[in-house]
Amino acid sequence: MSEVETRPAGPGRAPGPDDVVLEDAAAIRALAHPARLLAVELLFARAGRTMTATELAAQAGITPSAMSYHLRSLARHGLVRRADPDGDERERPWSAAGAQVVVRSPSGAGTQARAALDLLVGGMLDRLAASLHALSARADHDDPAWRVGGLSPATLQLTAEEAADLHTELHALVGRYADRHPPGAPGTRAVDVVLALVPGPAAEGTDRPV
């Protein structure tokens, strides 16, 4: 599945050898633009997927020239790369530069790195809010079959091991649906799925082994 995951540096699930790890403030800021984030999500959705700037622009609602600019910026930071031509020499496609994107806040990160990470997370939340508002606005006239969305927050009391298992299981579940249809396939819609596991602060004594 496509994954742009924000996590702190240090102990825990380490990035894989094929992951693209962003820790530099400039690279994180480069990803924060909505069109760039969408392009990364689409290209990282399946290993080997290639899309042209024109195809990505259609999904983002911008011009191909604007998308080309964003892709070149992403390429400078090692997120995407040019793919081999697929037979149409007029426009060379783009592909992901790794298996997934992991955005890390380095230990002792300075103000610029923290601000860049806040910008990226804020952009993700703004996009989610816009999607939810749009869903609500069309609820009265949309196809009833598509009234399946919403936001369902929950607070769970878990051990660290249980939280790690939940993380793995949720990503595996979404991954089963990640590449069933190409973008724009008849009868389909883009469905935003946001997985957010946010451990709270430790209450006194609760982190001690049982």
Wavefront OBJ file of the C-alpha trace (Angstrom):
o trace
v 0.000 0.000 0.000
v 1.021 3.613 -0.306
v 2.483 4.850 2.942
v 3.752 8.248 3.914
v 4.415 7.528 7.548
v 5.600 10.009 10.123
v 7.442 8.533 13.077
v 10.193 9.597 15.465
v 13.732 8.366 15.168
v 15.007 5.862 17.682
v 13.905 2.404 18.825
v 10.917 0.784 17.123
v 10.066 -0.607 13.718
v 13.020 0.322 11.541
v 12.593 1.432 7.921
v 13.225 -1.273 5.332
v 16.214 -1.244 2.990
v 14.034 -0.074 0.091
v 12.255 2.686 2.009
v 12.798 6.351 1.218
v 13.603 7.982 4.563
v 13.198 11.752 4.904
v 14.834 13.512 7.820
v 16.025 16.730 6.183
v 13.801 19.780 6.662
v 14.003 20.809 2.993
v 12.972 17.330 1.804
v 10.038 17.198 4.235
v 8.863 20.640 3.090
v 9.100 19.492 -0.529
v 6.640 16.686 0.217
v 4.173 18.902 2.086
v 2.459 20.352 -1.024
v -0.945 18.646 -1.634
v -0.226 17.837 -5.299
v 3.172 16.355 -4.447
v 1.761 14.278 -1.617
v -0.931 12.897 -3.928
v 1.644 12.090 -6.629
v 3.776 10.214 -4.103
v 0.758 8.283 -2.813
v -0.237 7.227 -6.329
v 3.261 6.234 -7.439
v 4.023 4.346 -4.217
v 0.683 2.498 -4.234
v 2.123 -0.501 -6.079
v 5.645 -1.642 -6.852
v 6.444 -0.953 -10.471
v 3.586 1.509 -11.076
v 4.426 4.230 -13.567
v 2.390 7.333 -14.390
v 3.028 10.351 -16.570
v 2.816 13.941 -15.408
v -0.372 14.271 -17.459
v -1.990 11.296 -15.687
v -0.953 12.537 -12.260
v -2.117 16.069 -13.068
v -5.576 14.781 -13.948
v -5.835 13.152 -10.505
v -4.583 16.284 -8.722
v -6.698 18.759 -10.712
v -3.722 20.803 -11.922
v -2.008 21.337 -15.276
v 0.570 18.841 -16.594
v 3.232 21.567 -16.602
v 2.571 22.303 -12.922
v 2.735 18.599 -12.093
v 6.010 18.272 -14.021
v 7.449 21.032 -11.830
v 6.341 19.221 -8.664
v 7.746 15.894 -9.896
v 11.136 17.439 -10.623
v 11.198 18.826 -7.086
v 10.327 15.404 -5.655
v 13.034 13.825 -7.803
v 15.664 16.222 -6.436
v 14.906 14.894 -2.958
v 15.027 11.243 -3.999
v 11.293 10.502 -3.785
v 10.501 9.730 -7.436
v 12.486 8.976 -10.559
v 12.073 8.751 -14.287
v 10.883 5.363 -15.490
v 11.663 3.612 -18.748
v 9.443 4.718 -21.653
v 6.287 2.622 -22.017
v 6.043 2.987 -25.772
v 4.909 6.618 -25.935
v 8.101 8.567 -26.479
v 6.269 11.893 -26.178
v 6.094 11.759 -22.374
v 8.393 9.674 -20.225
v 6.615 8.278 -17.110
v 7.608 8.544 -13.471
v 7.886 5.884 -10.771
v 8.446 5.634 -7.016
v 12.039 5.669 -5.817
v 11.431 3.046 -3.126
v 8.915 0.852 -1.340
v 7.398 3.505 0.938
v 8.150 6.930 2.355
v 9.074 7.219 6.021
v 9.294 10.741 7.429
v 11.306 10.829 10.619
v 11.871 13.549 13.153
v 15.512 13.123 14.111
v 16.440 13.047 17.781
v 17.295 16.576 18.816
v 15.759 17.992 15.633
v 16.042 21.729 15.292
v 13.291 24.262 14.820
v 13.342 24.013 11.018
v 12.928 20.224 10.983
v 10.080 20.349 13.483
v 8.368 23.135 11.541
v 8.672 21.154 8.301
v 7.186 18.062 9.942
v 4.335 20.158 11.386
v 3.700 21.536 7.884
v 3.486 18.035 6.411
v 1.194 16.672 9.129
v -0.950 19.796 8.930
v -1.305 19.322 5.185
v -2.431 15.725 5.676
v -5.038 16.797 8.238
v -6.251 19.666 6.050
v -6.743 17.248 3.172
v -8.698 14.874 5.411
v -10.880 17.733 6.648
v -11.583 18.870 3.080
v -12.562 15.330 2.073
v -14.933 15.014 5.039
v -16.526 18.404 4.314
v -17.016 17.431 0.661
v -18.557 14.120 1.715
v -21.013 15.923 3.977
v -21.880 18.506 1.320
v -22.923 15.911 -1.250
v -24.637 13.538 1.181
v -28.176 14.527 0.160
v -27.699 13.943 -3.572
v -24.965 11.344 -3.803
v -25.473 7.730 -4.827
v -26.725 5.924 -1.676
v -24.317 3.070 -2.400
v -21.439 5.452 -1.660
v -22.671 6.531 1.768
v -20.014 4.428 3.433
v -17.524 7.056 4.591
v -16.992 8.906 7.830
v -14.675 9.467 10.749
v -14.687 6.968 13.614
v -12.271 7.934 16.388
v -11.518 5.505 19.198
v -9.192 5.423 22.183
v -7.824 1.992 23.070
v -5.842 0.908 26.117
v -3.011 -1.236 24.701
v 0.413 -2.567 25.500
v 3.293 -1.596 23.208
v 3.174 -5.053 21.623
v -0.576 -4.815 21.011
v -0.181 -1.366 19.457
v 2.511 -2.700 17.109
v 0.269 -5.643 16.153
v -2.648 -3.291 15.468
v -0.416 -1.123 13.265
v 0.654 -4.157 11.238
v -2.871 -5.567 10.922
v -4.429 -2.271 9.819
v -1.793 -1.723 7.133
v -2.207 -5.305 5.942
v -5.990 -4.828 5.691
v -5.691 -1.641 3.639
v -2.949 -3.224 1.563
v -5.327 -5.919 0.337
v -7.368 -3.223 -1.416
v -4.506 -0.969 -2.486
v -4.094 -1.946 -6.111
v -7.360 -3.548 -7.201
v -8.130 -0.844 -9.771
v -6.103 1.785 -11.638
v -6.906 5.469 -10.999
v -10.092 6.514 -12.796
v -11.340 2.967 -13.490
v -15.078 2.819 -14.340
v -17.315 2.297 -11.323
v -14.604 3.332 -8.847
v -13.813 6.429 -6.830
v -10.739 7.562 -4.962
v -11.304 6.684 -1.301
v -9.122 8.442 1.259
v -7.987 6.178 4.084
v -5.964 7.694 6.913
v -4.394 5.432 9.541
v -3.270 7.289 12.633
v -1.980 5.480 15.706
v -1.031 8.040 18.339
v 0.215 6.639 21.658
v -0.512 8.970 24.549
v 1.942 9.932 27.271
v 2.771 7.303 29.864
v 0.842 7.551 33.081
v 2.977 7.006 36.144
v 3.831 3.324 36.487
v 1.984 2.135 33.399
v 5.094 1.519 31.267
v 6.589 -0.939 33.707
v 6.680 -4.580 32.537
v 3.877 -6.710 33.956
l 1 2 3 4 5 6 7 8 9 10 11 12 13 14 15 16 17 18 19 20 21 22 23 24 25 26 27 28 29 30 31 32 33 34 35 36 37 38 39 40 41 42 43 44 45 46 47 48 49 50 51 52 53 54 55 56 57 58 59 60 61 62 63 64 65 66 67 68 69 70 71 72 73 74 75 76 77 78 79 80 81 82 83 84 85 86 87 88 89 90 91 92 93 94 95 96 97 98 99 100 101 102 103 104 105 106 107 108 109 110 111 112 113 114 115 116 117 118 119 120 121 122 123 124 125 126 127 128 129 130 131 132 133 134 135 136 137 138 139 140 141 142 143 144 145 146 147 148 149 150 151 152 153 154 155 156 157 158 159 160 161 162 163 164 165 166 167 168 169 170 171 172 173 174 175 176 177 178 179 180 181 182 183 184 185 186 187 188 189 190 191 192 193 194 195 196 197 198 199 200 201 202 203 204 205 206 207 208 209 210
